[in-house]
Amino acid sequence: MSTTLITGASSGLGAEMARQLAARGHDVALCARRTDRLAELAAEITTAHPDRRVAVKALDVTDHDAVFRVFEEFRGELGGIDRVVVNAGLGKGQPLGTGRFDANRETAETNFIGALAQTEAAAAIFRAQGSGHLVMVSSFSALRGMPRNITTYAATKAAVAHLAEGFRADVHGTPIKVTVLYPGYIVSEMSGTAARTPLVASTEKGVRAMVEAIEKEKRSAIVPAWPWRPLGHVVKHVPVGLLRRMA
């Protein structure tokens, strides 16, 4: 049994990860801005699995001091944190140069600076413990620069993937492990119009692929494997015009 801290756990992928990890025997520490949803999720998990420990706290990952404080509070209450899933994020954005720097800045600050704070806090705990598992939730869109509304989002997800990979190099040869996940279209609040594409996976199926990669401590994984792994090779090499139509 291990203890997993998940940010952005009040809905979507984070909430479903909490459900599935608890079902597999893990204790969970859950944080997000919406504490009412966290309370409902905690009650659901403890009802289904009375022997699981479920801790919840309010957290806005753009409040960087709060990130460090909340992570340490979880560590103290639960006697350590074995895994941190950096999942909290924002999907808003607009094409560059169209007067919506505000939306793109908010996405960049949440998805990268917020993720940096979470990674710093997790890394400090893991270094102090001498062990741990960092899981960075990136995105399939990180595989290449993307057009239109997801340009900034994709850039932030590429950045956090590199952030995690850099930490992996730092702790190479130690018991600290790093996994980077590249989810394709999975039904969630953030997926928006992508939820209507023929390639979208259900939340349960998509998260099951994520959880399996997490438990195997894979270095990186495009999830679900089908059809996103072969599509990853395509996206990296298609002409820009075709990429624009695909995105």
C-alpha positions in Angstrom: 0.0 0.0 0.0 1.2 3.5 -0.8 0.0 7.1 -0.3 -0.7 9.1 -3.4 -1.3 12.9 -3.5 -3.3 14.1 -6.5 -3.8 17.7 -7.3 -6.8 18.9 -9.3 -8.7 15.9 -7.8 -12.2 17.4 -7.6 -13.3 16.3 -11.0 -12.4 14.7 -14.3 -9.1 12.7 -14.5 -8.0 13.6 -11.0 -11.2 12.3 -9.4 -11.2 9.1 -11.4 -7.5 8.5 -10.6 -8.4 8.8 -6.9 -11.3 6.3 -7.3 -9.1 3.7 -9.2 -6.0 4.0 -7.1 -8.1 3.6 -3.9 -9.8 0.5 -5.4 -6.3 -0.9 -6.0 -5.3 -0.4 -2.3 -3.8 3.0 -2.2 -4.4 5.7 0.4 -5.1 9.1 -1.3 -4.4 12.8 -0.5 -6.7 14.9 -2.6 -6.6 18.7 -3.2 -8.3 21.1 -5.4 -10.1 24.5 -5.3 -13.6 23.0 -5.0 -13.7 21.5 -1.6 -17.4 20.6 -1.8 -16.6 18.1 -4.6 -13.6 16.8 -2.7 -15.8 16.1 0.3 -18.2 14.2 -1.9 -15.4 12.2 -3.5 -13.9 11.4 -0.2 -17.2 10.1 1.1 -17.7 8.0 -2.0 -14.2 6.4 -1.7 -14.5 5.7 2.0 -17.9 4.2 1.6 -16.6 1.9 -1.1 -13.3 1.1 0.6 -13.6 1.7 4.4 -10.0 0.7 5.0 -8.6 3.4 2.8 -7.3 6.6 4.3 -8.6 9.7 2.4 -7.3 13.2 3.2 -8.6 16.3 1.5 -7.5 20.0 1.5 -8.3 23.1 -0.5 -5.6 24.2 -2.9 -5.2 26.7 -5.7 -1.9 25.7 -7.4 -1.4 29.4 -8.4 -1.0 30.1 -4.7 2.6 28.9 -4.6 3.1 29.2 -0.8 0.0 27.2 -0.3 1.3 24.4 -2.5 4.3 23.9 -0.2 2.3 24.2 2.9 -0.5 21.8 1.8 2.0 19.2 0.6 3.8 19.3 3.9 0.6 19.1 5.9 -0.4 16.0 4.0 3.0 14.5 4.6 2.7 15.1 8.3 -0.9 13.8 8.6 -0.3 10.7 6.6 3.2 9.9 7.7 4.8 10.5 4.3 3.9 10.8 0.7 4.9 8.0 -1.6 3.6 9.5 -4.9 2.6 12.9 -6.2 0.5 13.2 -9.3 0.8 16.7 -10.8 -2.6 16.9 -12.5 -4.1 20.3 -11.8 -4.3 22.4 -15.0 -6.3 24.8 -17.1 -7.4 24.3 -20.8 -8.4 27.8 -21.8 -6.5 29.7 -24.5 -6.8 31.6 -27.8 -4.8 31.9 -31.0 -1.7 34.1 -30.5 -2.0 37.7 -31.5 -5.8 37.9 -31.2 -5.9 40.1 -28.2 -6.4 37.3 -25.6 -3.0 37.4 -23.8 -5.0 37.3 -20.6 -6.4 33.8 -21.3 -3.0 32.5 -22.5 -1.2 33.9 -19.6 -3.6 32.3 -17.1 -3.1 28.9 -18.8 0.7 29.4 -18.7 0.8 30.5 -15.1 -1.4 27.6 -13.9 -0.1 24.8 -16.1 3.6 25.7 -15.9 4.4 27.9 -12.9 1.8 26.0 -10.9 3.2 22.7 -11.9 6.7 24.0 -11.1 5.6 24.8 -7.6 4.0 21.3 -7.2 7.2 19.6 -8.6 9.4 21.6 -6.3 7.3 20.7 -3.3 7.1 17.0 -4.2 10.9 16.9 -5.0 11.7 18.3 -1.6 9.6 15.7 0.1 11.1 12.9 -1.9 14.7 14.0 -1.4 14.1 14.2 2.4 12.5 10.8 2.4 15.0 9.3 0.0 12.3 7.8 -2.1 9.1 8.7 -4.0 7.4 8.7 -7.4 6.6 11.9 -9.3 3.9 11.6 -11.9 3.6 14.5 -14.4 0.3 14.7 -16.4 1.4 16.2 -19.7 -0.7 15.8 -22.9 -0.7 14.3 -26.3 -0.7 17.9 -27.6 2.8 18.3 -26.1 4.3 16.1 -28.9 4.4 19.1 -31.3 3.5 22.8 -31.4 -0.2 23.0 -31.9 -2.4 25.7 -33.7 -5.3 27.8 -32.7 -6.8 27.7 -29.1 -4.4 25.0 -27.8 -1.1 26.7 -28.8 -0.3 27.9 -25.3 -1.8 24.8 -23.6 0.4 22.5 -25.7 3.5 24.6 -25.0 2.9 24.4 -21.3 2.4 20.6 -21.5 5.7 20.2 -23.4 7.4 22.4 -20.8 6.2 20.3 -17.8 7.2 17.1 -19.5 10.8 18.5 -19.8 10.6 19.7 -16.2 9.9 16.1 -15.1 12.5 14.6 -17.3 15.1 17.0 -16.0 14.2 16.0 -12.4 14.5 12.3 -13.5 18.1 13.0 -14.7 18.9 14.7 -11.3 17.7 11.6 -9.3 18.9 8.9 -11.7 20.2 5.9 -9.7 18.2 6.7 -6.6 14.9 5.2 -5.4 13.1 8.3 -6.7 11.1 7.6 -9.9 9.5 9.8 -12.5 6.7 9.1 -14.9 5.4 11.4 -17.6 1.9 10.7 -19.0 0.7 12.0 -22.4 -3.1 11.5 -22.4 -5.0 11.6 -25.6 -8.6 12.7 -25.7 -10.3 11.4 -22.6 -13.7 12.6 -21.5 -13.3 15.2 -18.7 -14.5 18.8 -17.9 -11.4 20.1 -19.7 -11.8 18.0 -22.9 -14.6 20.3 -24.2 -15.3 19.8 -27.9 -12.7 17.0 -28.0 -15.2 14.9 -26.2 -17.3 14.7 -29.4 -14.5 13.4 -31.6 -14.6 9.7 -32.6 -11.2 9.0 -30.9 -12.2 10.1 -27.4 -11.9 7.5 -24.6 -14.3 7.3 -21.7 -13.0 8.7 -18.4 -12.9 5.2 -16.8 -11.1 3.6 -19.8 -8.6 6.5 -20.2 -7.8 6.8 -16.6 -7.4 3.0 -16.3 -4.6 3.3 -18.8 -3.1 6.1 -16.9 -3.2 4.2 -13.6 -1.7 1.1 -15.1 1.3 3.2 -16.4 1.6 4.8 -13.0 1.6 1.5 -11.1 4.2 0.1 -13.5 6.3 3.3 -12.9 6.8 3.7 -16.6 9.2 6.5 -17.6 6.7 7.8 -20.1 3.4 6.6 -21.7 1.0 7.8 -24.3 -2.4 6.8 -23.0 -4.6 5.1 -24.0 -2.1 3.2 -26.2 -4.6 2.8 -29.0 -4.9 4.8 -31.1 -2.8 7.5 -29.5 0.6 5.8 -29.6 0.6 5.3 -33.4 -1.0 8.7 -33.9 1.9 10.2 -31.9 4.3 9.1 -34.7 2.0 10.6 -37.3 1.6 14.0 -35.5 5.4 14.5 -35.2 5.9 14.3 -38.9 2.8 15.4 -40.8 3.0 18.7 -42.8 1.8 21.8 -41.0 -1.2 22.2 -43.2 -2.5 18.7 -42.3 -1.6 19.2 -38.6 -3.8 22.4 -38.6 -6.8 20.4 -39.9 -6.2 17.6 -37.4 -5.9 19.7 -34.3 
